[in-house]
């Protein structure tokens, strides 16, 4: 998996949220992409693909990053998607101490979508949303040495 892309109305503000609130690192700061190269890449998908983009993630995670995109010449929708709508559903983040992480994020004003923490398939989970409507799930593994998807086995 190379990356997950999230479209936001303000790239700088989103990068600040992901950095300051979620603790992700800015691996590539916001920069404007415009001109023939981006038109060749996406011009058939988006009328004006000019964008401001950044990459945030964790050092050493390689290609598993968030690509934060603000389209400059196109008005985006105002969210309102349901978790069950086709398309991007959510972004999963691993944390070591779910209780502490949730408390820290609540203290920073993050809006959680569930009232507590669940235990399912040997992981603990809780769900929240960023200021632009992107849904995230925090996952605490019971077996830290294993990938999250093989906790049960």
N, CA and C atoms as an extended XYZ file, in Angstrom:
459
Properties=species:S:1:pos:R:3:atomname:S:1:resname:S:1:resid:I:1 pbc="F F F"
N         0.858       -1.171        0.000 N   UNK     1
C         0.000        0.000        0.000 CA  UNK     1
C         0.900        1.230        0.000 C   UNK     1
N         0.669        2.116       -0.928 N   UNK     2
C         1.506        3.308       -1.024 CA  UNK     2
C         1.048        4.397       -0.061 C   UNK     2
N        -0.233        4.768       -0.126 N   UNK     3
C        -0.718        5.851        0.730 CA  UNK     3
C        -2.237        5.857        0.730 C   UNK     3
N        -2.787        6.624        1.661 N   UNK     4
C        -4.212        6.939        1.662 CA  UNK     4
C        -4.320        8.437        1.457 C   UNK     4
N        -5.148        8.853        0.510 N   UNK     5
C        -5.312       10.270        0.229 CA  UNK     5
C        -6.549       10.815        0.909 C   UNK     5
N        -6.412       11.969        1.532 N   UNK     6
C        -7.552       12.651        2.139 CA  UNK     6
C        -7.641       14.052        1.544 C   UNK     6
N        -8.832       14.397        1.109 N   UNK     7
C        -9.074       15.699        0.509 CA  UNK     7
C        -9.631       16.628        1.581 C   UNK     7
N        -9.021       17.794        1.718 N   UNK     8
C        -9.408       18.750        2.752 CA  UNK     8
C        -9.546       20.142        2.133 C   UNK     8
N       -10.270       21.040        2.793 N   UNK     9
C       -10.413       22.386        2.247 CA  UNK     9
C        -9.217       23.294        2.531 C   UNK     9
N        -8.344       22.902        3.476 N   UNK    10
C        -7.195       23.739        3.854 CA  UNK    10
C        -6.039       22.822        4.222 C   UNK    10
N        -5.093       22.675        3.317 N   UNK    11
C        -3.969       21.751        3.516 CA  UNK    11
C        -3.139       22.126        4.737 C   UNK    11
N        -2.848       23.407        4.886 N   UNK    12
C        -2.021       23.855        6.022 CA  UNK    12
C        -2.691       23.520        7.357 C   UNK    12
N        -3.987       23.789        7.466 N   UNK    13
C        -4.713       23.505        8.708 CA  UNK    13
C        -4.769       22.005        8.967 C   UNK    13
N        -4.986       21.214        7.919 N   UNK    14
C        -5.043       19.761        8.089 CA  UNK    14
C        -3.698       19.216        8.537 C   UNK    14
N        -2.622       19.684        7.924 N   UNK    15
C        -1.287       19.237        8.323 CA  UNK    15
C        -1.037       19.593        9.785 C   UNK    15
N        -1.431       20.784       10.197 N   UNK    16
C        -1.260       21.183       11.602 CA  UNK    16
C        -2.048       20.252       12.522 C   UNK    16
N        -3.286       19.889       12.153 N   UNK    17
C        -4.092       18.973       12.962 CA  UNK    17
C        -3.421       17.607       13.054 C   UNK    17
N        -3.044       17.042       11.925 N   UNK    18
C        -2.439       15.709       11.922 CA  UNK    18
C        -1.109       15.701       12.687 C   UNK    18
N        -0.377       16.803       12.624 N   UNK    19
C         0.897       16.907       13.340 CA  UNK    19
C         0.664       17.169       14.836 C   UNK    19
N        -0.062       18.232       15.140 N   UNK    20
C        -0.173       18.701       16.522 CA  UNK    20
C        -1.144       17.890       17.374 C   UNK    20
N        -2.203       17.380       16.767 N   UNK    21
C        -3.209       16.649       17.525 CA  UNK    21
C        -2.968       15.143       17.466 C   UNK    21
N        -2.729       14.605       16.258 N   UNK    22
C        -2.545       13.156       16.128 CA  UNK    22
C        -1.092       12.715       16.298 C   UNK    22
N        -0.152       13.640       16.278 N   UNK    23
C         1.247       13.296       16.492 CA  UNK    23
C         1.967       12.743       15.273 C   UNK    23
N         1.366       12.880       14.078 N   UNK    24
C         2.055       12.430       12.870 CA  UNK    24
C         3.153       13.430       12.512 C   UNK    24
N         4.146       12.976       11.802 N   UNK    25
C         5.238       13.837       11.361 CA  UNK    25
C         4.966       14.355        9.961 C   UNK    25
N         5.400       15.583        9.714 N   UNK    26
C         5.313       16.138        8.364 CA  UNK    26
C         6.518       15.610        7.604 C   UNK    26
N         6.278       14.695        6.677 N   UNK    27
C         7.350       14.077        5.907 CA  UNK    27
C         7.636       14.855        4.632 C   UNK    27
N         6.650       15.554        4.131 N   UNK    28
C         6.787       16.446        2.976 CA  UNK    28
C         5.833       17.598        3.219 C   UNK    28
N         6.348       18.798        3.463 N   UNK    29
C         5.468       19.919        3.801 CA  UNK    29
C         4.575       20.315        2.628 C   UNK    29
N         3.518       21.080        2.910 N   UNK    30
C         2.603       21.494        1.851 CA  UNK    30
C         3.338       22.202        0.712 C   UNK    30
N         2.994       21.810       -0.508 N   UNK    31
C         3.567       22.449       -1.691 CA  UNK    31
C         2.511       22.455       -2.791 C   UNK    31
N         2.609       23.422       -3.671 N   UNK    32
C         1.643       23.555       -4.752 CA  UNK    32
C         2.113       22.746       -5.952 C   UNK    32
N         1.182       21.983       -6.506 N   UNK    33
C         1.433       21.226       -7.729 CA  UNK    33
C         0.473       21.747       -8.784 C   UNK    33
N         1.020       22.267       -9.867 N   UNK    34
C         0.204       22.798      -10.950 CA  UNK    34
C         0.983       22.646      -12.249 C   UNK    34
N         0.322       22.821      -13.347 N   UNK    35
C         1.008       22.762      -14.633 CA  UNK    35
C         0.767       21.464      -15.373 C   UNK    35
N         1.562       21.256      -16.427 N   UNK    36
C         1.348       20.136      -17.336 CA  UNK    36
C         1.500       18.776      -16.675 C   UNK    36
N         2.456       18.620      -15.770 N   UNK    37
C         2.688       17.300      -15.167 CA  UNK    37
C         1.456       16.827      -14.390 C   UNK    37
N         0.879       17.692      -13.568 N   UNK    38
C        -0.287       17.282      -12.784 CA  UNK    38
C        -1.522       17.158      -13.684 C   UNK    38
N        -1.594       17.996      -14.750 N   UNK    39
C        -2.699       17.853      -15.716 CA  UNK    39
C        -2.602       16.514      -16.440 C   UNK    39
N        -1.373       16.105      -16.809 N   UNK    40
C        -1.195       14.806      -17.464 CA  UNK    40
C        -1.605       13.663      -16.536 C   UNK    40
N        -1.341       13.841      -15.240 N   UNK    41
C        -1.652       12.805      -14.259 CA  UNK    41
C        -3.148       12.717      -13.983 C   UNK    41
N        -3.804       13.853      -13.730 N   UNK    42
C        -5.174       13.844      -13.223 CA  UNK    42
C        -6.163       14.678      -14.015 C   UNK    42
N        -5.721       15.299      -15.089 N   UNK    43
C        -6.587       16.210      -15.839 CA  UNK    43
C        -7.860       15.581      -16.355 C   UNK    43
N        -7.845       14.279      -16.587 N   UNK    44
C        -9.061       13.609      -17.040 CA  UNK    44
C       -10.014       13.292      -15.886 C   UNK    44
N        -9.520       13.405      -14.655 N   UNK    45
C       -10.333       13.093      -13.476 CA  UNK    45
C       -10.921       14.340      -12.832 C   UNK    45
N       -10.155       15.423      -12.867 N   UNK    46
C       -10.527       16.662      -12.182 CA  UNK    46
C       -10.344       17.808      -13.176 C   UNK    46
N       -11.364       18.650      -13.311 N   UNK    47
C       -11.301       19.749      -14.264 CA  UNK    47
C       -10.031       20.575      -14.139 C   UNK    47
N        -9.716       21.013      -12.939 N   UNK    48
C        -8.470       21.741      -12.665 CA  UNK    48
C        -7.772       21.017      -11.525 C   UNK    48
N        -6.776       20.184      -11.845 N   UNK    49
C        -6.136       19.385      -10.804 CA  UNK    49
C        -5.066       20.122       -9.998 C   UNK    49
N        -4.957       21.438      -10.161 N   UNK    50
C        -3.994       22.183       -9.349 CA  UNK    50
C        -4.291       21.934       -7.874 C   UNK    50
N        -3.245       21.689       -7.107 N   UNK    51
C        -3.458       21.331       -5.706 CA  UNK    51
C        -2.318       21.801       -4.827 C   UNK    51
N        -2.605       21.859       -3.558 N   UNK    52
C        -1.582       21.968       -2.529 CA  UNK    52
C        -1.604       20.623       -1.829 C   UNK    52
N        -0.443       19.995       -1.701 N   UNK    53
C        -0.397       18.649       -1.139 CA  UNK    53
C         0.732       18.535       -0.126 C   UNK    53
N         0.579       17.611        0.807 N   UNK    54
C         1.595       17.327        1.818 CA  UNK    54
C         1.523       15.845        2.144 C   UNK    54
N         2.580       15.340        2.765 N   UNK    55
C         2.617       13.949        3.213 CA  UNK    55
C         2.888       13.955        4.709 C   UNK    55
N         2.043       13.230        5.459 N   UNK    56
C         2.257       13.068        6.892 CA  UNK    56
C         2.257       11.580        7.205 C   UNK    56
N         2.982       11.212        8.243 N   UNK    57
C         3.047        9.812        8.627 CA  UNK    57
C         4.005        9.624        9.779 C   UNK    57
N         4.524        8.428        9.891 N   UNK    58
C         5.470        8.095       10.942 CA  UNK    58
C         6.813        7.763       10.311 C   UNK    58
N         7.906        8.265       10.874 N   UNK    59
C         9.218        7.946       10.320 CA  UNK    59
C         9.427        6.435       10.293 C   UNK    59
N        10.010        5.949        9.235 N   UNK    60
C        10.307        4.528        9.136 CA  UNK    60
C         9.150        3.676        8.645 C   UNK    60
N         7.996        4.277        8.405 N   UNK    61
C         6.851        3.511        7.916 CA  UNK    61
C         6.832        3.403        6.400 C   UNK    61
N         7.858        3.921        5.742 N   UNK    62
C         7.940        3.792        4.296 CA  UNK    62
C         6.786        4.457        3.594 C   UNK    62
N         6.131        3.710        2.734 N   UNK    63
C         5.062        4.259        1.917 CA  UNK    63
C         3.716        4.350        2.625 C   UNK    63
N         3.580        3.863        3.824 N   UNK    64
C         2.292        3.893        4.525 CA  UNK    64
C         2.094        5.267        5.157 C   UNK    64
N         1.589        6.192        4.351 N   UNK    65
C         1.450        7.584        4.769 CA  UNK    65
C         0.086        8.117        4.365 C   UNK    65
N        -0.236        9.304        4.888 N   UNK    66
C        -1.416       10.042        4.446 CA  UNK    66
C        -0.974       11.129        3.479 C   UNK    66
N        -1.621       11.182        2.339 N   UNK    67
C        -1.406       12.250        1.376 CA  UNK    67
C        -2.549       13.234        1.590 C   UNK    67
N        -2.230       14.441        2.001 N   UNK    68
C        -3.221       15.472        2.315 CA  UNK    68
C        -3.324       16.395        1.103 C   UNK    68
N        -4.529       16.517        0.530 N   UNK    69
C        -4.709       17.242       -0.723 CA  UNK    69
C        -5.762       18.329       -0.575 C   UNK    69
N        -5.407       19.531       -1.006 N   UNK    70
C        -6.356       20.639       -1.133 CA  UNK    70
C        -6.386       21.023       -2.616 C   UNK    70
N        -7.503       20.747       -3.290 N   UNK    71
C        -7.635       21.162       -4.687 CA  UNK    71
C        -7.869       22.663       -4.722 C   UNK    71
N        -7.088       23.364       -5.529 N   UNK    72
C        -7.118       24.825       -5.531 CA  UNK    72
C        -8.170       25.413       -6.464 C   UNK    72
N        -8.522       24.699       -7.541 N   UNK    73
C        -9.443       25.258       -8.519 CA  UNK    73
C       -10.793       24.585       -8.561 C   UNK    73
N       -11.083       23.737       -7.576 N   UNK    74
C       -12.335       22.975       -7.564 CA  UNK    74
C       -12.936       23.069       -6.169 C   UNK    74
N       -14.225       23.357       -6.100 N   UNK    75
C       -14.911       23.364       -4.802 CA  UNK    75
C       -15.232       21.933       -4.413 C   UNK    75
N       -14.864       21.558       -3.206 N   UNK    76
C       -15.154       20.217       -2.712 CA  UNK    76
C       -16.481       20.171       -1.997 C   UNK    76
N       -16.926       18.965       -1.740 N   UNK    77
C       -18.153       18.771       -0.985 CA  UNK    77
C       -17.913       19.049        0.490 C   UNK    77
N       -18.970       19.235        1.207 N   UNK    78
C       -18.879       19.562        2.628 CA  UNK    78
C       -19.069       18.322        3.499 C   UNK    78
N       -18.520       17.212        3.091 N   UNK    79
C       -18.634       16.005        3.910 CA  UNK    79
C       -20.017       15.404        3.811 C   UNK    79
N       -20.534       14.964        4.906 N   UNK    80
C       -21.849       14.383        4.930 CA  UNK    80
C       -21.887       12.933        4.471 C   UNK    80
N       -20.735       12.330        4.220 N   UNK    81
C       -20.692       10.932        3.821 CA  UNK    81
C       -20.970       10.057        5.026 C   UNK    81
N       -21.586        8.937        4.769 N   UNK    82
C       -21.781        7.946        5.821 CA  UNK    82
C       -20.631        6.953        5.781 C   UNK    82
N       -20.322        6.359        6.894 N   UNK    83
C       -19.246        5.380        6.984 CA  UNK    83
C       -19.471        4.209        6.035 C   UNK    83
N       -20.715        3.943        5.719 N   UNK    84
C       -21.051        2.810        4.858 CA  UNK    84
C       -21.118        3.169        3.375 C   UNK    84
N       -20.942        4.454        3.026 N   UNK    85
C       -20.931        4.850        1.616 CA  UNK    85
C       -19.739        4.224        0.918 C   UNK    85
N       -19.893        3.919       -0.348 N   UNK    86
C       -18.773        3.394       -1.122 CA  UNK    86
C       -17.708        4.465       -1.244 C   UNK    86
N       -16.445        4.065       -1.233 N   UNK    87
C       -15.329        5.003       -1.266 CA  UNK    87
C       -14.521        4.846        0.009 C   UNK    87
N       -13.649        5.801        0.271 N   UNK    88
C       -12.824        5.753        1.481 CA  UNK    88
C       -13.729        5.643        2.701 C   UNK    88
N       -13.501        4.639        3.519 N   UNK    89
C       -14.320        4.422        4.707 CA  UNK    89
C       -13.654        5.032        5.943 C   UNK    89
N       -12.400        4.669        6.171 N   UNK    90
C       -11.708        5.167        7.358 CA  UNK    90
C       -10.211        4.900        7.224 C   UNK    90
N        -9.459        5.521        8.120 N   UNK    91
C        -8.014        5.329        8.204 CA  UNK    91
C        -7.720        4.741        9.577 C   UNK    91
N        -6.967        3.644        9.622 N   UNK    92
C        -6.617        3.000       10.883 CA  UNK    92
C        -5.250        3.448       11.372 C   UNK    92
N        -5.171        3.762       12.659 N   UNK    93
C        -3.915        4.152       13.302 CA  UNK    93
C        -3.652        3.225       14.482 C   UNK    93
N        -2.457        2.692       14.567 N   UNK    94
C        -2.063        1.837       15.688 CA  UNK    94
C        -1.574        2.724       16.828 C   UNK    94
N        -1.962        2.389       18.052 N   UNK    95
C        -1.415        3.075       19.224 CA  UNK    95
C        -1.095        2.035       20.288 C   UNK    95
N        -0.189        2.366       21.180 N   UNK    96
C         0.247        1.413       22.206 CA  UNK    96
C        -0.659        1.417       23.425 C   UNK    96
N        -1.234        2.560       23.772 N   UNK    97
C        -2.080        2.691       24.960 CA  UNK    97
C        -3.352        3.421       24.555 C   UNK    97
N        -4.388        2.673       24.233 N   UNK    98
C        -5.618        3.252       23.705 CA  UNK    98
C        -6.294        4.179       24.708 C   UNK    98
N        -6.314        3.803       25.968 N   UNK    99
C        -6.957        4.649       26.975 CA  UNK    99
C        -6.283        6.013       27.056 C   UNK    99
N        -4.957        6.007       27.124 N   UNK   100
C        -4.206        7.260       27.222 CA  UNK   100
C        -4.326        8.080       25.940 C   UNK   100
N        -4.284        7.410       24.795 N   UNK   101
C        -4.383        8.123       23.524 CA  UNK   101
C        -5.756        8.769       23.376 C   UNK   101
N        -6.797        8.033       23.719 N   UNK   102
C        -8.145        8.606       23.626 CA  UNK   102
C        -8.287        9.803       24.567 C   UNK   102
N        -7.824        9.658       25.793 N   UNK   103
C        -7.918       10.757       26.753 CA  UNK   103
C        -7.154       11.988       26.252 C   UNK   103
N        -5.972       11.765       25.690 N   UNK   104
C        -5.172       12.879       25.162 CA  UNK   104
C        -5.900       13.578       24.016 C   UNK   104
N        -6.465       12.802       23.096 N   UNK   105
C        -7.171       13.393       21.958 CA  UNK   105
C        -8.451       14.100       22.406 C   UNK   105
N        -9.173       13.520       23.362 N   UNK   106
C       -10.361       14.194       23.889 CA  UNK   106
C        -9.977       15.527       24.514 C   UNK   106
N        -8.844       15.563       25.208 N   UNK   107
C        -8.348       16.793       25.803 CA  UNK   107
C        -8.003       17.855       24.771 C   UNK   107
N        -7.713       17.423       23.562 N   UNK   108
C        -7.408       18.346       22.468 CA  UNK   108
C        -8.648       18.686       21.648 C   UNK   108
N        -9.816       18.235       22.112 N   UNK   109
C       -11.067       18.585       21.451 CA  UNK   109
C       -11.483       17.682       20.304 C   UNK   109
N       -10.832       16.545       20.135 N   UNK   110
C       -11.196       15.629       19.057 CA  UNK   110
C       -12.574       15.032       19.350 C   UNK   110
N       -13.407       14.948       18.311 N   UNK   111
C       -14.764       14.414       18.454 CA  UNK   111
C       -14.752       12.912       18.169 C   UNK   111
N       -15.104       12.138       19.165 N   UNK   112
C       -15.186       10.687       19.015 CA  UNK   112
C       -16.580       10.297       18.557 C   UNK   112
N       -16.652        9.238       17.774 N   UNK   113
C       -17.911        8.777       17.202 CA  UNK   113
C       -18.567        7.688       18.036 C   UNK   113
N       -17.820        7.135       18.987 N   UNK   114
C       -18.332        6.104       19.883 CA  UNK   114
C       -18.043        6.533       21.314 C   UNK   114
N       -18.840        6.008       22.250 N   UNK   115
C       -18.711        6.473       23.633 CA  UNK   115
C       -17.563        5.826       24.390 C   UNK   115
N       -17.061        4.718       23.916 N   UNK   116
C       -16.019        4.046       24.676 CA  UNK   116
C       -15.024        3.319       23.802 C   UNK   116
N       -14.506        2.242       24.370 N   UNK   117
C       -13.501        1.418       23.709 CA  UNK   117
C       -14.067        0.003       23.593 C   UNK   117
N       -13.933       -0.573       22.410 N   UNK   118
C       -14.432       -1.931       22.173 CA  UNK   118
C       -13.265       -2.907       22.103 C   UNK   118
N       -13.567       -4.180       22.345 N   UNK   119
C       -12.590       -5.251       22.162 CA  UNK   119
C       -13.177       -6.221       21.144 C   UNK   119
N       -12.464       -6.389       20.034 N   UNK   120
C       -12.935       -7.268       18.967 CA  UNK   120
C       -11.716       -7.910       18.299 C   UNK   120
N       -11.773       -9.215       18.094 N   UNK   121
C       -10.707       -9.961       17.403 CA  UNK   121
C        -9.322       -9.684       18.001 C   UNK   121
N        -9.275       -9.599       19.330 N   UNK   122
C        -8.034       -9.392       20.091 CA  UNK   122
C        -7.374       -8.035       19.855 C   UNK   122
N        -8.155       -7.061       19.429 N   UNK   123
C        -7.689       -5.675       19.390 CA  UNK   123
C        -8.701       -4.814       20.126 C   UNK   123
N        -8.229       -3.691       20.639 N   UNK   124
C        -9.101       -2.702       21.259 CA  UNK   124
C        -9.224       -1.540       20.284 C   UNK   124
N       -10.431       -0.995       20.142 N   UNK   125
C       -10.664        0.042       19.142 CA  UNK   125
C       -11.533        1.172       19.671 C   UNK   125
N       -11.390        2.331       19.042 N   UNK   126
C       -12.288        3.464       19.247 CA  UNK   126
C       -12.217        4.329       17.993 C   UNK   126
N       -13.295        5.016       17.697 N   UNK   127
C       -13.440        5.746       16.436 CA  UNK   127
C       -13.575        7.250       16.678 C   UNK   127
N       -12.928        8.053       15.802 N   UNK   128
C       -13.076        9.505       15.860 CA  UNK   128
C       -13.085       10.083       14.451 C   UNK   128
N       -13.366       11.366       14.367 N   UNK   129
C       -13.418       12.053       13.083 CA  UNK   129
C       -12.553       13.311       13.164 C   UNK   129
N       -11.869       13.624       12.056 N   UNK   130
C       -11.084       14.859       12.034 CA  UNK   130
C       -12.007       16.030       11.693 C   UNK   130
N       -11.497       17.258       11.738 N   UNK   131
C       -12.366       18.422       11.486 CA  UNK   131
C       -12.984       18.457       10.092 C   UNK   131
N       -12.508       17.640        9.148 N   UNK   132
C       -13.000       17.655        7.771 CA  UNK   132
C       -13.844       16.435        7.442 C   UNK   132
N       -14.175       15.644        8.452 N   UNK   133
C       -15.063       14.519        8.251 CA  UNK   133
C       -14.395       13.201        7.914 C   UNK   133
N       -13.066       13.146        7.924 N   UNK   134
C       -12.375       11.883        7.668 CA  UNK   134
C       -12.434       11.045        8.944 C   UNK   134
N       -12.901        9.807        8.801 N   UNK   135
C       -13.071        8.915        9.948 CA  UNK   135
C       -11.787        8.131       10.188 C   UNK   135
N       -11.389        8.047       11.444 N   UNK   136
C       -10.211        7.295       11.869 CA  UNK   136
C       -10.626        6.265       12.916 C   UNK   136
N        -9.914        5.140       12.949 N   UNK   137
C       -10.064        4.162       14.023 CA  UNK   137
C        -8.700        4.016       14.687 C   UNK   137
N        -8.680        4.113       15.998 N   UNK   138
C        -7.471        3.823       16.769 CA  UNK   138
C        -7.506        2.349       17.142 C   UNK   138
N        -6.388        1.665       16.983 N   UNK   139
C        -6.302        0.230       17.236 CA  UNK   139
C        -5.138       -0.042       18.179 C   UNK   139
N        -5.418       -0.759       19.279 N   UNK   140
C        -4.375       -1.231       20.183 CA  UNK   140
C        -4.298       -2.745       20.042 C   UNK   140
N        -3.136       -3.243       19.683 N   UNK   141
C        -2.966       -4.676       19.457 CA  UNK   141
C        -2.720       -5.408       20.776 C   UNK   141
N        -3.254       -6.627       20.895 N   UNK   142
C        -2.982       -7.454       22.069 CA  UNK   142
C        -1.632       -8.156       21.927 C   UNK   142
N        -1.191       -8.331       20.707 N   UNK   143
C         0.104       -8.950       20.405 CA  UNK   143
C         0.912       -7.974       19.548 C   UNK   143
N         1.631       -7.048       20.182 N   UNK   144
C         2.303       -5.973       19.452 CA  UNK   144
C         3.259       -6.438       18.344 C   UNK   144
N         3.818       -7.627       18.492 N   UNK   145
C         4.778       -8.104       17.498 CA  UNK   145
C         4.111       -8.537       16.197 C   UNK   145
N         2.811       -8.753       16.205 N   UNK   146
C         2.088       -9.212       15.016 CA  UNK   146
C         1.388       -8.043       14.332 C   UNK   146
N         1.165       -8.150       12.996 N   UNK   147
C         0.337       -7.145       12.327 CA  UNK   147
C        -1.065       -7.139       12.916 C   UNK   147
N        -1.745       -6.009       12.834 N   UNK   148
C        -3.070       -5.910       13.457 CA  UNK   148
C        -4.046       -6.944       12.914 C   UNK   148
N        -3.937       -7.299       11.642 N   UNK   149
C        -4.906       -8.220       11.039 CA  UNK   149
C        -4.686       -9.670       11.446 C   UNK   149
N        -3.598       -9.970       12.134 N   UNK   150
C        -3.382      -11.353       12.558 CA  UNK   150
C        -3.300      -11.481       14.087 C   UNK   150
N        -4.004      -10.616       14.781 N   UNK   151
C        -4.044      -10.688       16.239 CA  UNK   151
C        -4.792      -11.929       16.713 C   UNK   151
N        -5.821      -12.315       15.989 N   UNK   152
C        -6.683      -13.408       16.404 CA  UNK   152
C        -6.015      -14.760       16.211 C   UNK   152
N        -5.277      -14.927       15.141 N   UNK   153
C        -4.691      -16.244       14.784 CA  UNK   153
C        -3.648      -16.702       15.793 C   UNK   153
